[in-house]
Amino acid sequence: MRLTILLTLLLSATIASGQIPKSGTYTYDIAFAEWGGKSNGANCTVIIKGDSIKVIHNGTGNLTGKKGDILEAGVIMKHKKTGKYIIARNPHDKDAEEANGCEGPSLIDFVKKKFWMC
């Protein structure tokens, strides 16, 4: 009984930490780093295929550019310093000093469904 409870808690903690979602198309809020993570009504389309990700302007909010523009594309990796998921353009991005949407690779939060940008 204790083992079952322990395994359930461990599984819940793993899921809550934000595993990569299944391949598919999702809508995420855009968190602006310079505005403390507020989205101001902007969101985007996120397309995941395995470990590849593409973030696309969907026409909402006051974003520069137009609907259909690619905001970010790359490979999903964990940033070594922060432990957060990033959108990497090269393997060295996981070792970047900063990863916050303004400096270094872009962050993607699978739990809160937020794409961070500056």
N, CA, C and O of each residue as an XYZ file, in Angstrom:
472
protein
N       0.828     -1.192      0.000
C       0.000      0.000      0.000
C       0.877      1.262      0.000
O       0.624      2.198     -0.758
N       1.895      1.277      0.847
C       2.786      2.442      0.914
C       3.536      2.622     -0.406
O       3.757      3.744     -0.861
N       3.920      1.503     -1.007
C       4.629      1.564     -2.276
C       3.737      2.174     -3.363
O       4.207      2.965     -4.181
N       2.473      1.811     -3.370
C       1.528      2.351     -4.341
C       1.383      3.858     -4.161
O       1.384      4.605     -5.140
N       1.259      4.297     -2.937
C       1.130      5.730     -2.656
C       2.398      6.467     -3.076
O       2.326      7.538     -3.679
N       3.549      5.899     -2.761
C       4.825      6.517     -3.125
C       4.965      6.635     -4.642
O       5.370      7.681     -5.148
N       4.633      5.571     -5.365
C       4.725      5.602     -6.826
C       3.757      6.616     -7.422
O       4.095      7.300     -8.388
N       2.574      6.719     -6.862
C       1.592      7.701     -7.326
C       2.110      9.120     -7.122
O       1.971      9.962     -8.009
N       2.698      9.390     -5.974
C       3.250     10.712     -5.696
C       4.411     11.047     -6.630
O       4.516     12.173     -7.116
N       5.272     10.077     -6.876
C       6.402     10.299     -7.773
C       5.933     10.569     -9.194
O       6.457     11.455     -9.869
N       4.951      9.810     -9.645
C       4.407     10.011    -10.980
C       3.755     11.385    -11.095
O       3.930     12.072    -12.102
N       3.008     11.787    -10.077
C       2.369     13.106    -10.081
C       3.403     14.214    -10.124
O       3.224     15.198    -10.842
N       4.479     14.073     -9.369
C       5.536     15.089     -9.356
C       6.210     15.181    -10.715
O       6.548     16.276    -11.166
N       6.408     14.058    -11.364
C       7.034     14.048    -12.684
C       6.146     14.757    -13.699
O       6.638     15.552    -14.499
N       4.852     14.481    -13.676
C       3.922     15.111    -14.606
C       3.848     16.611    -14.333
O       3.842     17.412    -15.267
N       3.792     16.993    -13.062
C       3.698     18.404    -12.703
C       4.944     19.186    -13.092
O       4.872     20.400    -13.285
N       6.086     18.516    -13.210
C       7.321     19.229    -13.558
C       7.329     19.667    -15.018
O       8.206     20.429    -15.423
N       6.380     19.208    -15.809
C       6.249     19.702    -17.165
C       6.964     18.885    -18.216
O       7.934     19.346    -18.817
N       6.500     17.698    -18.435
C       7.086     16.887    -19.498
C       6.656     17.436    -20.846
O       5.663     18.156    -20.953
N       7.418     17.086    -21.871
C       7.107     17.533    -23.227
C       5.770     16.918    -23.649
O       5.581     15.706    -23.541
N       4.847     17.749    -24.129
C       3.552     17.217    -24.587
C       3.710     16.320    -25.806
O       4.741     16.331    -26.477
N       2.679     15.555    -26.073
C       2.651     14.714    -27.267
C       2.680     15.593    -28.510
O       2.333     16.773    -28.460
N       3.096     15.007    -29.615
C       3.076     15.729    -30.892
C       1.664     16.235    -31.152
O       0.685     15.515    -30.955
N       1.576     17.476    -31.594
C       0.272     18.068    -31.853
C       0.371     19.573    -31.961
O       1.459     20.148    -31.941
N      -0.800     20.205    -32.076
C      -0.900     21.652    -32.192
C      -1.616     22.194    -30.963
O      -2.669     21.689    -30.571
N      -1.036     23.226    -30.359
C      -1.528     23.786    -29.111
C      -1.575     25.307    -29.200
O      -0.922     25.908    -30.053
N      -2.350     25.921    -28.317
C      -2.357     27.375    -28.174
C      -1.725     27.716    -26.836
O      -2.150     27.213    -25.795
N      -0.702     28.577    -26.863
C       0.015     29.012    -25.663
C      -0.087     30.527    -25.544
O      -0.135     31.235    -26.549
N      -0.118     31.017    -24.308
C      -0.001     32.448    -24.070
C       1.430     32.866    -24.336
O       2.357     32.073    -24.171
N       1.610     34.108    -24.747
C       2.952     34.657    -24.881
C       3.244     35.443    -23.616
O       2.534     36.392    -23.283
N       4.293     35.042    -22.917
C       4.718     35.729    -21.702
C       5.860     36.662    -22.078
O       6.909     36.218    -22.546
N       5.650     37.946    -21.871
C       6.689     38.918    -22.187
C       7.581     39.109    -20.971
O       7.129     39.560    -19.919
N       8.858     38.759    -21.130
C       9.806     38.812    -20.015
C       9.910     40.221    -19.434
O       9.996     40.386    -18.217
N       9.903     41.229    -20.294
C      10.059     42.596    -19.808
C       8.817     43.122    -19.103
O       8.863     44.182    -18.478
N       7.700     42.389    -19.197
C       6.471     42.767    -18.505
C       6.136     41.791    -17.387
O       4.974     41.643    -17.010
N       7.148     41.135    -16.866
C       6.955     40.216    -15.743
C       6.148     38.977    -16.076
O       5.528     38.384    -15.193
N       6.150     38.578    -17.344
C       5.442     37.371    -17.748
C       4.001     37.581    -18.170
O       3.310     36.611    -18.483
N       3.529     38.822    -18.188
C       2.152     39.099    -18.619
C       2.032     38.893    -20.124
O       2.978     39.139    -20.872
N       0.863     38.440    -20.557
C       0.665     38.178    -21.986
C      -0.030     39.326    -22.696
O       0.098     39.462    -23.913
N      -0.760     40.153    -21.964
C      -1.513     41.261    -22.555
C      -2.398     40.787    -23.708
O      -2.567     41.495    -24.700
N      -2.957     39.595    -23.573
C      -3.888     39.066    -24.561
C      -3.258     38.387    -25.758
O      -3.971     37.912    -26.642
N      -1.940     38.331    -25.805
C      -1.272     37.712    -26.956
C      -1.092     36.218    -26.724
O      -0.704     35.787    -25.639
N      -1.378     35.441    -27.753
C      -1.059     34.015    -27.693
C      -0.546     33.569    -29.056
O      -0.518     34.348    -30.009
N      -0.148     32.325    -29.131
C       0.489     31.805    -30.343
C       0.115     30.347    -30.534
O      -0.415     29.704    -29.628
N       0.392     29.841    -31.705
C       0.192     28.436    -32.012
C       1.527     27.724    -31.854
O       2.540     28.162    -32.401
N       1.528     26.628    -31.108
C       2.736     25.832    -30.889
C       2.527     24.473    -31.543
O       1.564     23.768    -31.242
N       3.435     24.116    -32.436
C       3.358     22.822    -33.114
C       4.545     21.987    -32.653
O       5.700     22.383    -32.814
N       4.245     20.830    -32.079
C       5.275     19.921    -31.572
C       5.233     18.643    -32.396
O       4.174     18.046    -32.588
N       6.407     18.231    -32.883
C       6.569     16.955    -33.590
C       7.788     16.287    -32.986
O       8.922     16.622    -33.329
N       7.555     15.340    -32.084
C       8.664     14.693    -31.376
C       9.366     15.710    -30.505
O       8.752     16.289    -29.609
N      10.664     15.939    -30.758
C      11.386     16.937    -29.978
C      11.544     18.256    -30.733
O      12.230     19.164    -30.262
N      10.913     18.362    -31.898
C      10.948     19.606    -32.667
C       9.747     20.467    -32.315
O       8.660     19.965    -32.031
N       9.970     21.780    -32.341
C       8.899     22.715    -31.975
C       8.935     23.924    -32.889
O      10.000     24.389    -33.294
N       7.747     24.424    -33.207
C       7.610     25.638    -34.004
C       6.554     26.501    -33.319
O       5.474     26.019    -32.979
N       6.871     27.773    -33.119
C       5.954     28.730    -32.495
C       5.537     29.731    -33.564
O       6.385     30.388    -34.169
N       4.233     29.848    -33.798
C       3.723     30.634    -34.920
C       2.788     31.739    -34.427
O       1.942     31.512    -33.562
N       2.954     32.928    -34.986
C       2.085     34.086    -34.725
C       0.690     33.718    -35.213
O       0.510     33.365    -36.379
N      -0.298     33.800    -34.326
C      -1.651     33.438    -34.739
C      -2.573     34.646    -34.922
O      -3.781     34.494    -35.106
N      -1.988     35.848    -34.870
C      -2.772     37.047    -35.151
C      -3.406     37.703    -33.941
O      -4.080     38.722    -34.090
N      -3.216     37.155    -32.737
C      -3.813     37.766    -31.549
C      -2.811     38.688    -30.861
O      -1.598     38.533    -31.004
N      -3.340     39.638    -30.121
C      -2.480     40.540    -29.353
C      -1.794     41.567    -30.230
O      -2.064     41.671    -31.427
N      -0.897     42.327    -29.609
C      -0.194     43.407    -30.303
C       1.228     42.994    -30.660
O       2.183     43.684    -30.304
N       1.372     41.896    -31.348
C       2.701     41.435    -31.753
C       3.113     42.089    -33.065
O       2.281     42.378    -33.925
N       4.401     42.310    -33.194
C       4.948     42.777    -34.462
C       4.900     41.612    -35.446
O       5.079     40.460    -35.052
N       4.666     41.895    -36.685
C       4.600     40.837    -37.690
C       3.167     40.524    -38.041
O       2.233     41.232    -37.664
N       3.021     39.427    -38.785
C       1.676     39.072    -39.230
C       1.362     37.612    -38.912
O       2.250     36.807    -38.632
N       0.088     37.306    -38.966
C      -0.378     35.955    -38.718
C       0.351     34.985    -39.651
O       0.464     35.224    -40.853
N       0.843     33.888    -39.072
C       1.559     32.882    -39.842
C       3.072     33.003    -39.754
O       3.786     32.069    -40.118
N       3.578     34.152    -39.271
C       5.024     34.311    -39.110
C       5.546     33.330    -38.055
O       4.888     33.090    -37.043
N       6.723     32.772    -38.299
C       7.352     31.881    -37.321
C       8.076     32.746    -36.297
O       8.999     33.487    -36.637
N       7.647     32.644    -35.039
C       8.269     33.398    -33.952
C       9.535     32.707    -33.458
O      10.505     33.366    -33.084
N       9.518     31.379    -33.458
C      10.672     30.595    -32.997
C      10.520     29.171    -33.505
O       9.405     28.675    -33.666
N      11.643     28.520    -33.756
C      11.637     27.120    -34.180
C      12.954     26.493    -33.749
O      13.999     27.143    -33.755
N      12.888     25.227    -33.378
C      14.098     24.530    -32.979
C      13.787     23.193    -32.344
O      12.784     22.549    -32.653
N      14.670     22.793    -31.449
C      14.562     21.510    -30.761
C      14.319     21.778    -29.278
O      14.931     22.671    -28.692
N      13.435     21.012    -28.686
C      13.138     21.147    -27.259
C      14.265     20.502    -26.456
O      14.589     19.330    -26.644
N      14.853     21.290    -25.559
C      15.920     20.804    -24.669
C      15.710     21.399    -23.290
O      14.984     22.379    -23.125
N      16.353     20.796    -22.306
C      16.363     21.382    -20.966
C      17.614     22.221    -20.800
O      18.718     21.783    -21.123
N      17.431     23.433    -20.293
C      18.545     24.328    -20.012
C      19.232     23.835    -18.746
O      18.588     23.696    -17.706
N      20.532     23.571    -18.823
C      21.257     22.973    -17.697
C      21.228     23.844    -16.446
O      21.053     23.329    -15.342
N      21.395     25.138    -16.602
C      21.501     26.029    -15.447
C      20.170     26.208    -14.714
O      20.144     26.249    -13.484
N      19.065     26.313    -15.459
C      17.764     26.575    -14.839
C      16.873     25.340    -14.719
O      15.955     25.315    -13.899
N      17.139     24.317    -15.531
C      16.281     23.134    -15.533
C      14.972     23.348    -16.275
O      14.096     22.484    -16.243
N      14.826     24.498    -16.949
C      13.603     24.803    -17.691
C      13.764     24.391    -19.149
O      14.877     24.300    -19.666
N      12.632     24.146    -19.798
C      12.671     23.788    -21.214
C      12.941     25.022    -22.066
O      12.427     26.108    -21.799
N      13.758     24.828    -23.096
C      14.104     25.890    -24.029
C      13.860     25.410    -25.460
O      13.694     24.220    -25.726
N      13.847     26.373    -26.357
C      13.803     26.071    -27.787
C      15.210     26.333    -28.305
O      15.620     27.480    -28.482
N      15.934     25.257    -28.541
C      17.343     25.357    -28.923
C      17.501     25.393    -30.433
O      16.807     24.687    -31.165
N      18.424     26.226    -30.881
C      18.767     26.280    -32.301
C      20.038     25.501    -32.581
O      20.316     25.130    -33.722
N      20.814     25.256    -31.519
C      22.007     24.423    -31.643
C      22.246     23.720    -30.307
O      21.729     24.171    -29.285
N      23.007     22.640    -30.287
C      23.202     21.859    -29.062
C      23.825     22.646    -27.906
O      23.637     22.284    -26.745
N      24.559     23.713    -28.208
C      25.217     24.491    -27.163
C      24.242     25.388    -26.394
O      24.587     25.906    -25.332
N      23.030     25.573    -26.921
C      22.053     26.417    -26.235
C      21.717     25.913    -24.835
O      21.409     26.702    -23.942
N      21.776     24.603    -24.649
C      21.453     24.061    -23.322
C      22.466     24.507    -22.266
O      22.185     24.434    -21.070
N      23.643     24.968    -22.702
C      24.684     25.446    -21.796
C      24.745     26.973    -21.716
O      25.646     27.519    -21.080
N      23.809     27.660    -22.346
C      23.824     29.129    -22.377
C      23.770     29.697    -20.959
O      23.139     29.129    -20.067
N      24.441     30.821    -20.776
C      24.448     31.491    -19.473
C      23.044     31.954    -19.089
O      22.636     31.816    -17.935
N      22.308     32.501    -20.051
C      20.955     33.008    -19.818
C      19.963     32.288    -20.725
O      20.306     31.874    -21.832
N      18.753     32.147    -20.252
C      17.638     31.624    -21.054
C      16.370     32.187    -20.435
O      15.803     31.603    -19.511
N      15.930     33.328    -20.955
C      14.795     33.984    -20.307
C      13.848     34.679    -21.273
O      12.975     35.434    -20.843
N      14.004     34.441    -22.550
C      13.146     35.095    -23.521
C      13.753     36.353    -24.108
O      13.331     36.809    -25.171
N      14.752     36.926    -23.420
C      15.452     38.115    -23.938
C      16.903     37.798    -24.246
O      17.425     38.199    -25.287
N      17.549     37.087    -23.350
C      18.956     36.700    -23.512
C      19.022     35.188    -23.682
O      18.387     34.455    -22.924
N      19.772     34.717    -24.653
C      19.904     33.279    -24.860
C      18.670     32.687    -25.511
O      17.847     33.412    -26.070
N      18.538     31.362    -25.439
C      17.402     30.694    -26.085
C      16.068     31.043    -25.421
O      16.028     31.449    -24.259
N      14.988     30.880    -26.172
C      13.639     31.145    -25.665
C      13.179     30.037    -24.737
O      13.535     28.872    -24.911
N      12.384     30.415    -23.753
C      11.797     29.457    -22.814
C      10.417     29.033    -23.291
O       9.693     29.808    -23.917
N      10.065     27.786    -22.982
C       8.721     27.278    -23.235
C       8.276     26.548    -21.974
O       8.953     25.629    -21.514
N       7.146     26.951    -21.417
C       6.624     26.378    -20.175
C       5.432     25.491    -20.523
O       4.354     25.984    -20.854
N       5.639     24.178    -20.445
C       4.586     23.242    -20.825
C       3.500     23.099    -19.770
O       2.392     22.664    -20.086
N       3.794     23.456    -18.520
C       2.796     23.366    -17.454
C       1.815     24.535    -17.554
O       0.600     24.338    -17.554
N       2.356     25.752    -17.640
C       1.513     26.951    -17.700
C       1.130     27.333    -19.121
O       0.387     28.293    -19.329
N       1.635     26.584    -20.103
C       1.367     26.831    -21.520
C       1.726     28.264    -21.894
O       0.889     29.038    -22.358
N       3.027     28.597    -21.673
C       3.523     29.933    -21.994
C       4.805     29.837    -22.814
O       5.694     29.035    -22.530
N       4.869     30.681    -23.836
C       6.086     30.875    -24.622
C       6.635     32.227    -24.226
O       5.944     33.239    -24.329
N       7.895     32.247    -23.765
C       8.511     33.484    -23.277
C       9.276     34.180    -24.394
O      10.059     33.559    -25.112
N       9.035     35.481    -24.527
C       9.791     36.278    -25.473
C      10.000     37.678    -24.920
O       9.439     38.036    -23.885
N      10.801     38.459    -25.609
C      11.156     39.790    -25.143
C      10.470     40.840    -25.994
O      10.643     42.035    -25.758
